[in-house]
Amino acid sequence: MHVVVVGGGIVGLSCAHALAERDIEVTLCERGSIGGESTQRSAGGIRTQFATRVNIDLSLASLPIWNEFEERFGVDIAHRQTGYLFLTREETTAAEFRENVVLQNERGGQSEYLDPSELTAYAPGINPEGFVAATYSPLDGFADPNLAAQGYAQALGDDVTVLTKTPVEDIVVENGTVSGVETPDEHIAAEMVVDAAGAWAGQLGAMAGVDLPIEPKRRQILIANPETPVPEDAPLTIDLDTGLYFRPEREGQALVGGHFGEADPTQDPGSYDKTMDFDWATAALENASGWTDHFGPETTVKRGWAGLYAVTPDHHPVIEEVLPGLVVAAGFSGHGFQHAPATGQLVAEIVHDGEPSLVDIGVLGSDRFEEGGLREETNVA
Ligand SMILES: Cc1cc2nc3c(=O)[nH]c(=O)nc-3n(C[C@H](O)[C@H](O)[C@H](O)COP(=O)(O)OP(=O)(O)OC[C@H]3O[C@@H](n4cnc5c(N)ncnc54)[C@H](O)[C@@H]3O)c2cc1C
């Protein structure tokens, strides 16, 4: 069998790797460079604290691969499990936190519900005033997305042909079944095509006549030299009410990001503004200075960037054979880096075995949107 994977981000790389492990011949087509789009713009967060069963399960199925990445792939991805701390000032969100913690622990997580008085034990730099609840899990943390992409890319064996600077311009469908793709240089015949095109996944689907409600949304990140350094063992901390988060970078620096203060129009993935907006950075740091000790007036912004989330209406991906011969693995809505390991395995199972088994992903089909979608994932920034 020959499979074409479209997209050389972390999801496409993981799919190609898992397919090749099953001795399937793979061609990976990437219109730019490997890992050069959302993957390299990610904050690298890896967490088990989600609000829905399927997102928690995707995390728990991915975590062993992140934990053993260096042994398996020979690259140290700087995976640091310093925890994730979610904060809220809203009683309704606090009630959701309680339910989320129960669900996370039922599925195999190690989450805790915290009262504000307990916060500073987990993150000494946080001012608990105003917050009514928090959750924490020591399983959570972050890694370097560039190194992870590099690890997967290096591990692709001789069974994978990697074509960079190769856009897929059409998906060929014959008698209702996918038979290959067109690139500027050639027709590539394939029994299966995997749409792992991230923010472009909807465009790919349209080539095969499939409507995927996956919208590219711009998100920003800044790297700051905080007035008070952020310790290397501080958790990734999210104010869920505003969508603002920060985590330690190296040497006391902080990575700050989230949908804080953002208008949320759908972007053209080919021409969106990839630079950080300084007004946004100033407002984000000013807000963060109100609830942490780190970002006082001496804080400086070192650099920043913007990237795209591929967002679905319920903040869950589509992982499904949507048409005979076309498997979609996209729409991760801001958590596709961390879910890539499990996703690659699931896509390989769909292609090789006819159905997925690692995680029950029956709810991730694209027809769910006609029925209103899943319970929305609310633990997102
Ligand atoms: C600011 C920011 C912070 C984030 N933080 C986190 C986080 O903390 N944790 C987390 O898990 N996720 C995070 N994400 C989300 C994460 O980056 C994405 O979910 C993940 O990278 C998706 O990987 P991908 O391979 O699907 O997409 P991409 O990395 O975008 O790869 C898709 C690839 O498809 C290629 N492509 C598109 N069209 C074609 C075509 N026609 N032919 C050939 N190739 C094509 C593109 O060039 C691209 O390289 C963040 C994203 C952003 C923007």
The ligand as an SDF file (V2000), in Angstrom:
LIG
                    3D

 53 58  0  0  0  0  0  0  0  0999 V2000
    0.8760   30.5240   19.3290 C   0  0  0  0  0  0  0  0  0  0  0  0
    0.5640   29.0550   19.3670 C   0  0  0  0  0  0  0  0  0  0  0  0
    0.7330   28.3420   20.5510 C   0  0  0  0  0  0  0  0  0  0  0  0
    0.4370   26.9800   20.5910 C   0  0  0  0  0  0  0  0  0  0  0  0
    0.6490   26.2990   21.7450 N   0  0  0  0  0  0  0  0  0  0  0  0
    0.3970   24.9650   21.7990 C   0  0  0  0  0  0  0  0  0  0  0  0
    0.6740   24.2230   22.9750 C   0  0  0  0  0  0  0  0  0  0  0  0
    1.1350   24.7530   23.9740 O   0  0  0  0  0  0  0  0  0  0  0  0
    0.4400   22.8820   22.9540 N   0  0  0  0  0  0  0  0  0  0  0  0
   -0.0820   22.2590   21.8520 C   0  0  0  0  0  0  0  0  0  0  0  0
   -0.3180   21.0500   21.9110 O   0  0  0  0  0  0  0  0  0  0  0  0
   -0.3530   22.9410   20.7230 N   0  0  0  0  0  0  0  0  0  0  0  0
   -0.1230   24.2630   20.6650 C   0  0  0  0  0  0  0  0  0  0  0  0
   -0.3900   24.9730   19.5390 N   0  0  0  0  0  0  0  0  0  0  0  0
   -1.0580   24.2870   18.4300 C   0  0  0  0  0  0  0  0  0  0  0  0
   -0.0720   23.4820   17.6450 C   0  0  0  0  0  0  0  0  0  0  0  0
    0.9640   24.3240   17.1770 O   0  0  0  0  0  0  0  0  0  0  0  0
   -0.7780   22.8440   16.4720 C   0  0  0  0  0  0  0  0  0  0  0  0
   -1.9740   22.2140   16.8880 O   0  0  0  0  0  0  0  0  0  0  0  0
    0.1130   21.7970   15.8310 C   0  0  0  0  0  0  0  0  0  0  0  0
    1.3530   22.3440   15.4720 O   0  0  0  0  0  0  0  0  0  0  0  0
   -0.5710   21.2480   14.6130 C   0  0  0  0  0  0  0  0  0  0  0  0
    0.3640   20.5010   13.8900 O   0  0  0  0  0  0  0  0  0  0  0  0
    0.0590   20.2130   12.3760 P   0  0  0  0  0  0  0  0  0  0  0  0
    1.1180   19.2830   11.9130 O   0  0  0  0  0  0  0  0  0  0  0  0
   -1.3710   19.8000   12.2300 O   0  0  0  0  0  0  0  0  0  0  0  0
    0.1360   21.6520   11.6940 O   0  0  0  0  0  0  0  0  0  0  0  0
    1.3730   22.4360   11.0590 P   0  0  0  0  0  0  0  0  0  0  0  0
    2.5590   22.3910   11.9080 O   0  0  0  0  0  0  0  0  0  0  0  0
    0.8720   23.7780   10.6450 O   0  0  0  0  0  0  0  0  0  0  0  0
    1.6880   21.5680    9.7900 O   0  0  0  0  0  0  0  0  0  0  0  0
    0.8060   21.5290    8.6760 C   0  0  0  0  0  0  0  0  0  0  0  0
    1.6860   21.5460    7.4580 C   0  0  0  0  0  0  0  0  0  0  0  0
    0.8920   21.3230    6.2980 O   0  0  0  0  0  0  0  0  0  0  0  0
    1.5320   22.0180    5.2440 C   0  0  0  0  0  0  0  0  0  0  0  0
    0.5750   22.1670    4.1480 N   0  0  0  0  0  0  0  0  0  0  0  0
   -0.5460   22.9160    4.1390 C   0  0  0  0  0  0  0  0  0  0  0  0
   -1.1630   22.8180    2.9520 N   0  0  0  0  0  0  0  0  0  0  0  0
   -0.4030   21.9900    2.1900 C   0  0  0  0  0  0  0  0  0  0  0  0
   -0.5170   21.5160    0.8580 C   0  0  0  0  0  0  0  0  0  0  0  0
   -1.5540   21.8500    0.0680 N   0  0  0  0  0  0  0  0  0  0  0  0
    0.4490   20.6750    0.3850 N   0  0  0  0  0  0  0  0  0  0  0  0
    1.4990   20.3080    1.1790 C   0  0  0  0  0  0  0  0  0  0  0  0
    1.6560   20.7520    2.4430 N   0  0  0  0  0  0  0  0  0  0  0  0
    0.6990   21.5820    2.9510 C   0  0  0  0  0  0  0  0  0  0  0  0
    1.9350   23.3310    5.8920 C   0  0  0  0  0  0  0  0  0  0  0  0
    2.9540   23.9650    5.1410 O   0  0  0  0  0  0  0  0  0  0  0  0
    2.3790   22.8880    7.2720 C   0  0  0  0  0  0  0  0  0  0  0  0
    3.7860   22.7140    7.3740 O   0  0  0  0  0  0  0  0  0  0  0  0
   -0.0690   26.3290   19.4480 C   0  0  0  0  0  0  0  0  0  0  0  0
   -0.2190   27.0250   18.2610 C   0  0  0  0  0  0  0  0  0  0  0  0
    0.1060   28.3760   18.2130 C   0  0  0  0  0  0  0  0  0  0  0  0
   -0.0650   29.1100   16.9280 C   0  0  0  0  0  0  0  0  0  0  0  0
  1  2  1  0
  2  3  1  0
  2 52  2  0
  3  4  2  0
  4  5  1  0
  4 50  1  0
  5  6  2  0
  6  7  1  0
  6 13  1  0
  7  8  2  0
  7  9  1  0
  9 10  1  0
 10 11  2  0
 10 12  1  0
 12 13  2  0
 13 14  1  0
 14 15  1  0
 14 50  1  0
 15 16  1  0
 16 17  1  0
 16 18  1  0
 18 19  1  0
 18 20  1  0
 20 21  1  0
 20 22  1  0
 22 23  1  0
 23 24  1  0
 24 25  2  0
 24 26  1  0
 24 27  1  0
 27 28  1  0
 28 29  2  0
 28 30  1  0
 28 31  1  0
 31 32  1  0
 32 33  1  0
 33 34  1  0
 33 48  1  0
 34 35  1  0
 35 36  1  0
 35 46  1  0
 36 37  1  0
 36 45  1  0
 37 38  2  0
 38 39  1  0
 39 40  1  0
 39 45  2  0
 40 41  1  0
 40 42  2  0
 42 43  1  0
 43 44  2  0
 44 45  1  0
 46 47  1  0
 46 48  1  0
 48 49  1  0
 50 51  2  0
 51 52  1  0
 52 53  1  0
M  END
$$$$
